[in-house]
Amino acid sequence: MKDKICLITGANSGIGFETAKSLCAKGAHVLLWCRSEEKAKQALAKIKAEYPDAKADIIISDLSSQKEIRKTCSEILEKYTHLDVLINNAGSWFSDFKLTPEGIEGQWAINHLAPFLLTHLLLPALKKSSDPRVITVSSDSHYHGNIHFNDVNLAHNYHGIRAYAQSKLANVLFTQEFERRKGKLPVTICAVQPGLVKTDIGLKNTISFHGLMWKIRRLGGVSPKKGAETSIYLASEAGVKGISGKYWDRCKPKQASKKTENLSDAIKLWELSMDMCGIQNYFGQ
Ligand SMILES: NC(=O)c1ccc[n+]([C@@H]2O[C@H](COP(=O)([O-])OP(=O)(O)OC[C@H]3O[C@@H](n4cnc5c(N)ncnc54)[C@H](OP(=O)(O)O)[C@@H]3O)[C@@H](O)[C@H]2O)c1
């Protein structure tokens, strides 16, 4: 991984922080994409305290805003010669229905549309790598998900768990459809199940009952370090090159939900995502 440029979203805490730290330890040049400058600086200081020679930069940008994602990506394309690994790790949970300033339900915007848009915008940099990889952190929650095509915002039928599962199913459908559409593009794309991990994800943007449920549920979880293992493996293991379009768990491919075999849903989701992100040509310049 020496000097490979790896961008990790949501790198200030939980699974993303452990992924960033480990890739720094392996000698990669790590870009920590975070929405809070204060949290980003704290995360960077923790990494530097353990690995004083770590090569890492922080990028401050809120993934709930497509306008901000576009601006940040054009700055990245100007600043860095190429990108070897993009890890779409950031994710959020909202107990209550919440729209972004652009009128999109929060979990759909951050968990699905942001990875979809980010991957598109950073393709010019990924294309310059000899072994480009895109890793999106999904979840086994996707087995319980459905894409509510008539109302992806769930404006008429919102429940946090329904929105979360929908967004995580979209992560897997995106990964597989990208693989079908990529043509000769040598990008290895993967979706990941990190396991049940003891992080604070279920304590942010939550009502007290859901917060309590998460505190109990995560007792049975693994540490963030353990939860980061598959992301780190997919980013760094030479043998992963070319094993593309799969869903991974514990560093092995695993059967995704049967719902991901519905190709017309995959196409419909791709077109909907293109529309919601205002993209004309996903693989073009
Ligand atoms: N924990 C689990 O059991 C579990 C299981 C399956 C899948 N996952 C997935 O694993 C990924 C990492 O989650 P985690 O468990 O490690 O939780 P976490 O510690 O809360 O990490 C989530 C990260 O995403 C960032 N983020 C959220 N909204 C953002 C936004 N609008 N813009 C930029 N960054 C944003 C958070 O920043 P802030 O710190 O500023 O909020 C944080 O750095 C998520 O995709 C999650 O869905 C987790």
The ligand as an SDF file (V2000), in Angstrom:
LIG
                    3D

 48 52  0  0  0  0  0  0  0  0999 V2000
  -21.9970   -0.3850   13.3990 N   0  0  0  0  0  0  0  0  0  0  0  0
  -22.5680   -1.4300   12.7930 C   0  0  0  0  0  0  0  0  0  0  0  0
  -22.9840   -2.4120   13.4280 O   0  0  0  0  0  0  0  0  0  0  0  0
  -22.7210   -1.4410   11.3070 C   0  0  0  0  0  0  0  0  0  0  0  0
  -23.2730   -2.5830   10.7130 C   0  0  0  0  0  0  0  0  0  0  0  0
  -23.4190   -2.6210    9.3250 C   0  0  0  0  0  0  0  0  0  0  0  0
  -23.0140   -1.5400    8.5650 C   0  0  0  0  0  0  0  0  0  0  0  0
  -22.4950   -0.4310    9.1710 N   0  0  0  0  0  0  0  0  0  0  0  0
  -22.0770    0.6880    8.3140 C   0  0  0  0  0  0  0  0  0  0  0  0
  -20.7360    1.0230    8.6060 O   0  0  0  0  0  0  0  0  0  0  0  0
  -20.4850    2.3720    8.1910 C   0  0  0  0  0  0  0  0  0  0  0  0
  -19.7160    3.0930    9.2830 C   0  0  0  0  0  0  0  0  0  0  0  0
  -20.5630    3.2420   10.4170 O   0  0  0  0  0  0  0  0  0  0  0  0
  -20.0700    3.0950   11.9240 P   0  0  0  0  0  0  0  0  0  0  0  0
  -20.8380    1.9870   12.5220 O   0  0  0  0  0  0  0  0  0  0  0  0
  -18.5860    3.0710   11.9810 O   0  0  0  0  0  0  0  0  0  0  0  0
  -20.6620    4.4220   12.5770 O   0  0  0  0  0  0  0  0  0  0  0  0
  -20.0230    5.8460   12.9320 P   0  0  0  0  0  0  0  0  0  0  0  0
  -18.8940    5.6900   13.8900 O   0  0  0  0  0  0  0  0  0  0  0  0
  -21.1380    6.7290   13.2900 O   0  0  0  0  0  0  0  0  0  0  0  0
  -19.3890    6.2810   11.5470 O   0  0  0  0  0  0  0  0  0  0  0  0
  -20.1410    6.8900   10.5400 C   0  0  0  0  0  0  0  0  0  0  0  0
  -19.2800    7.9700    9.9190 C   0  0  0  0  0  0  0  0  0  0  0  0
  -20.0290    8.5950    8.8570 O   0  0  0  0  0  0  0  0  0  0  0  0
  -19.9420    9.9960    9.0430 C   0  0  0  0  0  0  0  0  0  0  0  0
  -21.0680   10.7090    8.4660 N   0  0  0  0  0  0  0  0  0  0  0  0
  -22.3830   10.5850    8.7550 C   0  0  0  0  0  0  0  0  0  0  0  0
  -23.0990   11.4680    8.0700 N   0  0  0  0  0  0  0  0  0  0  0  0
  -22.2230   12.1810    7.3060 C   0  0  0  0  0  0  0  0  0  0  0  0
  -22.3480   13.2480    6.3890 C   0  0  0  0  0  0  0  0  0  0  0  0
  -23.5280   13.8070    6.1270 N   0  0  0  0  0  0  0  0  0  0  0  0
  -21.2350   13.7300    5.7980 N   0  0  0  0  0  0  0  0  0  0  0  0
  -20.0270   13.2030    6.0730 C   0  0  0  0  0  0  0  0  0  0  0  0
  -19.8440   12.1950    6.9440 N   0  0  0  0  0  0  0  0  0  0  0  0
  -20.9230   11.6970    7.5490 C   0  0  0  0  0  0  0  0  0  0  0  0
  -19.9120   10.1660   10.5490 C   0  0  0  0  0  0  0  0  0  0  0  0
  -19.4900   11.4740   10.9070 O   0  0  0  0  0  0  0  0  0  0  0  0
  -19.9010   12.1080   12.3550 P   0  0  0  0  0  0  0  0  0  0  0  0
  -18.9760   11.4870   13.3500 O   0  0  0  0  0  0  0  0  0  0  0  0
  -19.6740   13.5560   12.1560 O   0  0  0  0  0  0  0  0  0  0  0  0
  -21.3250   11.7290   12.6100 O   0  0  0  0  0  0  0  0  0  0  0  0
  -18.9300    9.0710   10.9180 C   0  0  0  0  0  0  0  0  0  0  0  0
  -17.6080    9.4840   10.6960 O   0  0  0  0  0  0  0  0  0  0  0  0
  -21.8440    2.9630    7.8810 C   0  0  0  0  0  0  0  0  0  0  0  0
  -22.0410    2.9880    6.4790 O   0  0  0  0  0  0  0  0  0  0  0  0
  -22.8240    1.9860    8.5250 C   0  0  0  0  0  0  0  0  0  0  0  0
  -24.0750    2.0010    7.9050 O   0  0  0  0  0  0  0  0  0  0  0  0
  -22.3330   -0.3640   10.5170 C   0  0  0  0  0  0  0  0  0  0  0  0
  1  2  1  0
  2  3  2  0
  2  4  1  0
  4  5  1  0
  4 48  2  0
  5  6  2  0
  6  7  1  0
  7  8  2  0
  8  9  1  0
  8 48  1  0
  9 10  1  0
  9 46  1  0
 10 11  1  0
 11 12  1  0
 11 44  1  0
 12 13  1  0
 13 14  1  0
 14 15  2  0
 14 16  1  0
 14 17  1  0
 17 18  1  0
 18 19  2  0
 18 20  1  0
 18 21  1  0
 21 22  1  0
 22 23  1  0
 23 24  1  0
 23 42  1  0
 24 25  1  0
 25 26  1  0
 25 36  1  0
 26 27  1  0
 26 35  1  0
 27 28  2  0
 28 29  1  0
 29 30  1  0
 29 35  2  0
 30 31  1  0
 30 32  2  0
 32 33  1  0
 33 34  2  0
 34 35  1  0
 36 37  1  0
 36 42  1  0
 37 38  1  0
 38 39  2  0
 38 40  1  0
 38 41  1  0
 42 43  1  0
 44 45  1  0
 44 46  1  0
 46 47  1  0
M  CHG  2   8   1  16  -1
M  END
$$$$
